[in-house]
Amino acid sequence: MTGPDVPKPDCTESGCAGSEFVAPAPAEADVPRLRRLLGGPELAWLVDRVRRRMAAGQPLAGSVTRTAATPAERAAADRLLGRGARPGRSLSVRLESVDHLLRASGAAPGGLAAAVVVLSGPVEVTRETADRVARAWAAAYVPLHTWCAASAAPEAVQAWCADLEAVGRLRRLAQGDPVQARNLADQAVAVLSALPAAGVTLAVLAARTVGDAHALDPGRPLAALVVSALRAWADNPPEDIHSAEGRRALWASAGVAVDVLSSRVLCLGLPGGTHTTTSRILAEAARAGEPTVLTVRQLGRGEQHFGVAGKRVFVCENPAVVAEAAEALGADCPPLVCVEGNLSVAARLLLTGLAAEGGELSCHADFDWGGVRIASTVMRLTDARPWRYVRADYEAALAAGIGSGALGGTPAATPWNPGLATALTARATRVEEEHLVDTLLADLGAPQ
């Protein structure tokens, strides 16, 4: 693997003979501007430090410090980085900041390594150093490649693993340091091997797998690496994984809650009981015919009693169904759970708990590819049956003129009824669950 801060293992690629050297094309640089920015005698110490790192095959990352800098050297560094004067004699310069400045200004589009070569000539690297760096980078990818080969991860995750070197993701996250990259790879494998989880929180997952409760917080290198794998793993990943909601949905797809309160699930008519606070809340809400929202905290505090053994439990996608059922049926509504789109961790905990208690789940969703994936997840988790969610139901809705617009997105299989996927593809029309509320309410109101 090559780059501006790692020697090239094959001398022929750099166009040299004998010793290897890092030699970006000088023509890329704006030499007069580069000399004004970095070529003065006050910054010669900085250029020399960078040359030594390059010669040793070390990454151009982190800070370099000059403990007894002269006033002129401090002033030159402050001008270069556009910062105010700082007191004291010690001078510290972050190499990533200099690299970014040189690229952004156009003085050295190839970055800091290219600038040093332009200003002071090629940097010789011994064959031994080049081989050592190449071996270190090869070793850095071993944990992830081994995990991908041994795991039952889908093809998309295998492709993600194969692309790790090509797209340079691990290299960037490790700031060009192969030792740090190997550590990140080992930690990522520890996290990925613990997934999918069964309702664990993000902080607990991080603490259990890598010993740092904050290692998977947004902005941490390990979090970025694992999230990129989860995006490949998810059946229907959120478009924006950088937003709080997108991250929450992505982690939920692996059974991980970002926290114990923000993940929630809506329900109505769960009989509950007297065993726990959550059971009593459910029982009181069912008697009043009022919808209830449960969190991961409520569902994860000991063994719950839902009171659904031997009962049919209906599952829907959209809150409008629950709202209409509460209004029309009230306390007479049978157990009804709404997943509100892609399953949250709370929804996964509740549905698997209902199934484990002996509830007989039946699932409905929008007639579109997103709905198909949601229904597939529910059925896979709980052995649920379709609830008016087969080809005949879809075609009956279209025959009644209930179509909700053009069907977009990526097709998905419907193994419980292969004809449904065939019909969705052929008719290319979506039918939203809200347009079928009357039919669903008739089922809910019928003797169970």
C-alpha positions as CSV (number, residue, x, y, z in Angstrom):
1,M,0.0,0.0,0.0
2,T,1.4,3.4,-0.9
3,G,0.9,7.0,0.2
4,P,2.7,10.2,0.9
5,D,3.9,9.1,4.4
6,V,4.7,5.4,3.8
7,P,7.6,4.3,1.6
8,K,6.8,2.5,-1.6
9,P,7.8,-1.2,-1.3
10,D,8.6,-1.5,-5.0
11,C,11.4,0.8,-6.1
12,T,10.3,0.6,-9.7
13,E,7.1,2.3,-8.8
14,S,9.0,5.4,-7.7
15,G,11.3,5.4,-10.6
16,C,14.5,4.9,-8.7
17,A,17.4,2.4,-8.5
18,G,19.1,1.1,-5.4
19,S,17.6,2.8,-2.3
20,E,14.0,3.7,-2.4
21,F,12.8,7.3,-1.9
22,V,9.6,9.2,-1.7
23,A,9.5,11.5,-4.7
24,P,6.1,13.1,-5.6
25,A,6.2,15.1,-8.8
26,P,7.7,18.5,-8.1
27,A,5.6,20.0,-11.0
28,E,2.5,19.6,-8.8
29,A,3.8,22.2,-6.4
30,D,3.6,26.0,-6.5
31,V,7.3,26.4,-5.6
32,P,7.4,30.2,-4.9
33,R,4.4,30.0,-2.7
34,L,5.7,26.8,-1.0
35,R,9.1,28.5,-0.3
36,R,7.2,31.5,1.3
37,L,5.2,29.2,3.5
38,L,7.6,26.6,4.6
39,G,11.0,27.2,3.0
40,G,12.4,29.9,5.4
41,P,15.3,29.2,7.8
42,E,12.9,29.6,10.8
43,L,11.1,26.5,9.7
44,A,14.1,24.4,8.7
45,W,13.8,22.4,11.9
46,L,10.3,21.4,10.9
47,V,11.3,20.3,7.4
48,D,14.2,18.3,9.0
49,R,11.8,16.5,11.4
50,V,9.5,15.5,8.6
51,R,12.4,14.2,6.5
52,R,13.5,12.0,9.4
53,R,10.1,10.6,9.9
54,M,9.8,9.9,6.2
55,A,13.2,8.2,6.1
56,A,12.1,6.0,9.0
57,G,8.9,5.0,7.4
58,Q,6.9,6.7,10.1
59,P,3.5,8.3,9.6
60,L,3.3,12.1,9.2
61,A,0.7,12.4,12.0
62,G,0.5,13.9,15.5
63,S,2.6,16.8,16.7
64,V,6.3,17.7,16.6
65,T,7.8,19.9,19.4
66,R,10.8,22.1,19.5
67,T,11.6,22.7,23.2
68,A,13.9,25.7,22.9
69,A,12.4,27.6,19.9
70,T,13.6,31.1,19.1
71,P,11.1,34.0,18.9
72,A,11.6,34.0,15.1
73,E,10.8,30.2,14.9
74,R,7.7,30.6,17.0
75,A,6.5,33.6,14.9
76,A,7.1,31.7,11.7
77,A,5.1,28.7,12.9
78,D,2.2,30.9,14.1
79,R,2.2,32.7,10.7
80,L,2.1,29.3,8.8
81,L,-0.8,28.0,10.8
82,G,-2.7,31.3,11.1
83,R,-2.8,31.3,14.8
84,G,-2.1,33.9,17.5
85,A,1.2,34.2,19.3
86,R,1.7,31.8,22.2
87,P,3.7,32.4,25.3
88,G,6.7,30.3,26.4
89,R,9.7,28.8,24.6
90,S,8.4,25.4,23.6
91,L,6.8,25.2,20.1
92,S,4.5,22.5,19.0
93,V,3.2,22.0,15.4
94,R,0.6,19.4,14.4
95,L,1.6,17.8,11.1
96,E,-1.9,17.1,9.9
97,S,-2.6,20.9,10.1
98,V,0.4,21.7,8.0
99,D,-0.5,19.0,5.5
100,H,-4.1,20.3,5.2
101,L,-2.9,23.9,4.8
102,L,-0.4,23.0,2.0
103,R,-3.0,21.0,0.1
104,A,-5.8,23.6,0.5
105,S,-3.6,26.5,-0.5
106,G,-2.4,24.8,-3.7
107,A,1.2,25.3,-2.6
108,A,1.7,21.5,-2.4
109,P,-1.4,19.6,-3.6
110,G,0.5,16.4,-2.8
111,G,0.7,17.4,0.9
112,L,3.5,17.7,3.4
113,A,5.6,14.8,2.2
114,A,5.6,16.2,-1.4
115,A,6.5,19.7,-0.1
116,V,9.5,18.4,1.8
117,V,10.8,16.6,-1.3
118,V,10.4,19.8,-3.3
119,L,12.2,21.9,-0.7
120,S,15.0,19.6,0.3
121,G,15.2,16.8,-2.3
122,P,14.3,13.1,-2.4
123,V,14.1,11.2,0.9
124,E,16.0,8.0,0.8
125,V,14.5,5.0,2.6
126,T,16.4,1.8,3.1
127,R,15.0,-1.5,1.7
128,E,14.9,-2.8,5.2
129,T,12.7,0.1,6.3
130,A,10.4,-0.3,3.3
131,D,10.0,-4.0,3.9
132,R,9.3,-3.5,7.5
133,V,6.5,-0.9,6.7
134,A,5.0,-3.2,4.1
135,R,4.9,-6.1,6.5
136,A,3.4,-4.0,9.2
137,W,0.6,-2.9,6.9
138,A,0.0,-6.4,5.7
139,A,-0.4,-7.5,9.3
140,A,-2.7,-4.7,10.1
141,Y,-5.4,-6.1,7.8
142,V,-5.1,-9.7,8.9
143,P,-7.7,-9.6,11.8
144,L,-10.5,-8.2,9.6
145,H,-9.8,-10.4,6.7
146,T,-9.7,-13.5,9.0
147,W,-13.0,-12.5,10.6
148,C,-14.7,-11.9,7.3
149,A,-13.5,-15.3,6.0
150,A,-14.7,-17.1,9.1
151,S,-17.9,-15.3,9.8
152,A,-21.4,-15.8,8.4
153,A,-21.5,-12.2,7.3
154,P,-23.5,-11.5,4.1
155,E,-21.8,-10.8,0.7
156,A,-22.0,-7.0,1.3
157,V,-19.8,-7.3,4.4
158,Q,-17.3,-9.6,2.5
159,A,-17.1,-6.9,-0.1
160,W,-16.6,-4.3,2.6
161,C,-13.7,-6.3,3.9
162,A,-12.2,-6.7,0.5
163,D,-12.4,-2.9,-0.1
164,L,-10.7,-1.9,3.1
165,E,-7.3,-1.5,1.5
166,A,-8.6,-0.2,-1.8
167,V,-10.5,2.7,-0.3
168,G,-7.9,3.4,2.4
169,R,-10.5,3.6,5.3
170,L,-8.4,1.8,7.9
171,R,-5.3,3.8,6.9
172,R,-7.1,7.1,7.3
173,L,-8.6,6.2,10.6
174,A,-5.2,5.1,11.9
175,Q,-3.5,8.3,10.6
176,G,-1.1,6.3,8.5
177,D,0.3,4.3,11.4
178,P,0.2,0.5,10.8
179,V,0.6,-0.3,14.5
180,Q,-2.5,1.8,15.3
181,A,-4.3,0.3,12.3
182,R,-3.7,-3.3,13.7
183,N,-5.0,-2.2,17.1
184,L,-8.1,-0.8,15.5
185,A,-8.6,-3.9,13.4
186,D,-8.3,-6.1,16.5
187,Q,-10.9,-4.0,18.4
188,A,-13.3,-3.9,15.4
189,V,-13.2,-7.7,15.2
190,A,-14.0,-7.9,19.0
191,V,-17.0,-5.7,18.5
192,L,-18.3,-7.3,15.3
193,S,-17.9,-10.7,16.8
194,A,-20.4,-9.7,19.5
195,L,-23.1,-8.7,17.0
196,P,-25.9,-9.0,16.5
197,A,-26.6,-8.2,20.2
198,A,-29.8,-8.7,22.2
199,G,-30.6,-5.2,23.4
200,V,-27.2,-4.2,24.9
201,T,-26.4,-0.5,25.1
202,L,-23.6,1.0,23.0
203,A,-21.5,1.9,26.1
204,V,-21.8,-1.6,27.6
205,L,-20.9,-3.2,24.2
206,A,-17.8,-1.0,24.0
207,A,-16.8,-1.7,27.6
208,R,-17.3,-5.5,27.3
209,T,-15.5,-5.9,24.0
210,V,-12.6,-3.4,24.1
211,G,-12.5,-2.2,27.7
212,D,-13.4,1.4,26.9
213,A,-17.1,2.5,27.4
214,H,-16.6,5.5,25.0
215,A,-14.7,3.7,22.3
216,L,-17.8,3.5,20.1
217,D,-18.9,7.1,20.7
218,P,-19.4,9.3,17.5
219,G,-16.1,10.7,16.2
220,R,-13.9,7.8,17.6
221,P,-11.9,5.9,15.0
222,L,-13.2,2.5,16.1
223,A,-16.8,3.8,15.9
224,A,-16.3,4.9,12.3
225,L,-14.8,1.6,11.3
226,V,-17.5,-0.5,12.9
227,V,-20.3,1.7,11.6
228,S,-19.0,1.3,8.0
229,A,-19.2,-2.5,8.5
230,L,-22.7,-2.2,9.9
231,R,-23.8,-0.1,7.0
232,A,-22.8,-3.0,4.7
233,W,-24.4,-5.5,7.0
234,A,-27.8,-3.8,7.4
235,D,-30.7,-4.9,5.1
236,N,-32.0,-1.4,4.8
237,P,-29.4,1.1,6.1
238,P,-30.4,4.7,6.8
239,E,-29.3,7.1,4.1
240,D,-27.6,9.5,6.6
241,I,-25.5,7.5,9.1
242,H,-23.9,10.8,10.3
243,S,-27.0,12.1,12.0
244,A,-28.0,11.0,15.5
245,E,-31.1,9.4,14.2
246,G,-29.3,7.6,11.4
247,R,-26.7,6.2,13.8
248,R,-29.4,5.1,16.2
249,A,-31.2,3.2,13.5
250,L,-28.0,1.6,12.2
251,W,-26.9,0.4,15.7
252,A,-30.5,-0.8,16.3
253,S,-30.2,-3.0,13.2
254,A,-27.5,-4.9,15.1
255,G,-29.5,-5.1,18.3
256,V,-27.6,-2.3,20.0
257,A,-29.2,0.7,21.7
258,V,-27.4,4.0,21.7
259,D,-29.0,4.6,25.2
260,V,-31.7,3.0,27.3
261,L,-34.3,5.8,26.9
262,S,-34.3,7.0,23.3
263,S,-35.1,3.6,21.8
264,R,-38.9,3.0,22.1
265,V,-41.7,0.9,20.9
266,L,-45.5,1.6,20.8
267,C,-48.1,-0.9,21.9
268,L,-51.8,-1.3,22.8
269,G,-53.8,-3.9,24.5
270,L,-50.9,-6.0,26.0
271,P,-52.5,-7.6,29.1
272,G,-49.5,-7.3,31.3
273,G,-49.7,-8.5,34.9
274,T,-48.5,-7.8,38.4
275,H,-45.0,-9.2,38.3
276,T,-43.0,-6.0,37.5
277,T,-43.5,-2.2,37.2
278,T,-43.6,-2.6,33.4
279,S,-46.2,-5.4,33.6
280,R,-48.4,-3.3,35.8
281,I,-48.1,-0.3,33.5
282,L,-49.2,-2.5,30.6
283,A,-52.1,-3.9,32.5
284,E,-53.4,-0.5,33.6
285,A,-53.0,0.9,30.0
286,A,-54.8,-2.1,28.5
287,R,-57.7,-1.7,31.0
288,A,-58.0,2.0,29.9
289,G,-57.6,1.2,26.2
290,E,-54.6,3.6,26.0
291,P,-51.5,3.2,23.8
292,T,-48.2,2.8,25.7
293,V,-44.6,3.6,24.8
294,L,-42.0,1.3,26.3
295,T,-38.2,1.9,26.4
296,V,-35.2,-0.4,26.5
297,R,-34.8,0.5,30.2
298,Q,-38.3,-0.7,30.9
299,L,-38.0,-3.9,28.8
300,G,-34.5,-4.8,30.1
301,R,-35.1,-4.6,33.8
302,G,-35.5,-8.3,34.7
303,E,-37.9,-10.8,33.3
304,Q,-41.1,-9.2,32.1
305,H,-44.7,-10.7,32.0
306,F,-46.8,-9.5,29.0
307,G,-49.7,-11.8,29.5
308,V,-49.9,-13.0,25.9
309,A,-49.3,-16.8,26.2
310,G,-51.5,-18.5,23.6
311,K,-52.9,-15.1,22.4
312,R,-52.6,-13.7,18.9
313,V,-50.4,-10.5,18.8
314,F,-50.8,-8.2,15.9
315,V,-47.8,-6.2,14.6
316,C,-48.0,-3.2,12.3
317,E,-45.6,-0.7,10.9
318,N,-47.4,2.7,11.3
319,P,-48.6,4.5,14.4
320,A,-51.8,5.6,12.7
321,V,-53.1,2.0,13.0
322,V,-52.6,2.1,16.8
323,A,-54.2,5.5,17.1
324,E,-57.3,4.3,15.1
325,A,-57.5,1.1,17.1
326,A,-57.4,2.9,20.4
327,E,-60.2,5.2,19.2
328,A,-62.4,2.5,17.7
329,L,-61.7,-0.4,20.1
330,G,-60.2,1.0,23.2
331,A,-59.9,-1.7,25.9
332,D,-61.3,-4.3,23.6
333,C,-58.3,-4.1,21.2
334,P,-56.2,-7.3,21.2
335,P,-52.5,-7.1,21.7
336,L,-51.0,-4.8,19.1
337,V,-47.4,-3.6,18.6
338,C,-46.3,-0.9,16.2
339,V,-42.6,-1.0,15.1
340,E,-42.7,2.5,13.5
341,G,-40.4,1.7,10.6
342,N,-37.1,-0.2,10.9
343,L,-37.1,-2.1,14.2
344,S,-35.6,-0.2,17.2
345,V,-33.8,-2.2,19.9
346,A,-36.9,-1.7,22.1
347,A,-39.1,-3.2,19.4
348,R,-36.7,-6.2,19.0
349,L,-36.7,-6.8,22.8
350,L,-40.5,-6.6,23.0
351,L,-41.3,-8.7,20.0
352,T,-38.8,-11.5,21.0
353,G,-40.1,-11.3,24.5
354,L,-43.7,-11.7,23.3
355,A,-42.8,-14.7,21.1
356,A,-40.8,-16.3,23.9
357,E,-43.8,-16.1,26.2
358,G,-45.9,-17.9,23.7
359,G,-47.6,-15.1,21.8
360,E,-48.6,-15.9,18.3
361,L,-47.4,-13.0,16.2
362,S,-48.9,-11.8,12.9
363,C,-47.3,-9.0,10.9
364,H,-48.4,-6.3,8.5
365,A,-46.5,-3.5,6.9
366,D,-46.6,-1.1,3.9
367,F,-46.7,-2.8,0.6
368,D,-43.4,-1.5,-0.6
369,W,-39.8,-2.7,-0.4
370,G,-39.1,-1.0,2.9
371,G,-42.2,-2.6,4.4
372,V,-41.1,-6.0,3.0
373,R,-37.8,-5.7,4.8
374,I,-39.5,-4.7,8.0
375,A,-41.9,-7.7,7.8
376,S,-39.0,-10.0,7.0
377,T,-37.1,-8.9,10.1
378,V,-40.2,-9.4,12.3
379,M,-40.8,-12.9,10.9
380,R,-37.2,-13.9,11.1
381,L,-36.9,-12.8,14.8
382,T,-40.2,-14.2,16.0
383,D,-41.5,-16.8,13.5
384,A,-44.4,-14.5,12.9
385,R,-47.1,-15.2,10.3
386,P,-48.2,-12.6,7.7
387,W,-51.3,-10.5,8.6
388,R,-53.0,-9.7,5.4
389,Y,-49.6,-9.4,3.8
390,V,-49.5,-11.8,0.9
391,R,-50.0,-11.3,-2.9
392,A,-53.8,-11.7,-2.8
393,D,-54.0,-8.8,-0.2
394,Y,-51.8,-6.6,-2.3
395,E,-53.7,-7.2,-5.5
396,A,-57.0,-6.7,-3.8
397,A,-55.9,-3.3,-2.6
398,L,-54.8,-2.3,-6.1
399,A,-58.1,-3.6,-7.5
400,A,-59.9,-1.3,-5.1
401,G,-57.9,1.7,-6.3
402,I,-55.9,2.1,-3.1
403,G,-52.4,2.4,-4.7
404,S,-50.3,5.1,-3.1
405,G,-47.8,6.0,-5.8
406,A,-44.9,4.6,-7.7
407,L,-42.9,1.9,-6.1
408,G,-39.2,2.7,-5.7
409,G,-36.2,1.2,-3.9
410,T,-34.3,-2.0,-4.1
411,P,-36.4,-5.2,-4.4
412,A,-36.3,-7.8,-1.6
413,A,-37.5,-11.4,-1.3
414,T,-40.8,-12.4,0.4
415,P,-40.1,-16.0,1.4
416,W,-43.4,-16.4,3.3
417,N,-45.2,-15.7,0.0
418,P,-42.9,-15.4,-3.1
419,G,-45.7,-14.2,-5.2
420,L,-45.9,-11.0,-3.2
421,A,-42.4,-9.9,-4.4
422,T,-43.3,-10.9,-8.0
423,A,-46.5,-8.8,-7.9
424,L,-44.8,-5.8,-6.3
425,T,-42.1,-5.9,-9.1
426,A,-44.7,-6.3,-11.8
427,R,-47.2,-3.7,-10.6
428,A,-44.6,-1.2,-9.3
429,T,-47.2,0.5,-7.1
430,R,-46.9,1.0,-3.3
431,V,-49.8,0.7,-0.9
432,E,-49.4,2.4,2.4
433,E,-50.7,0.7,5.5
434,E,-52.7,3.8,6.5
435,H,-55.0,3.2,3.5
436,L,-55.9,-0.2,4.8
437,V,-56.8,0.8,8.3
438,D,-60.5,-0.2,8.0
439,T,-59.6,-3.7,6.9
440,L,-57.0,-4.1,9.7
441,L,-59.5,-2.7,12.3
442,A,-62.1,-5.2,11.2
443,D,-59.5,-8.0,12.0
444,L,-58.7,-6.5,15.4
445,G,-62.3,-6.2,16.3
446,A,-63.2,-9.7,15.3
447,P,-63.4,-12.5,18.0
448,Q,-59.9,-13.7,18.6
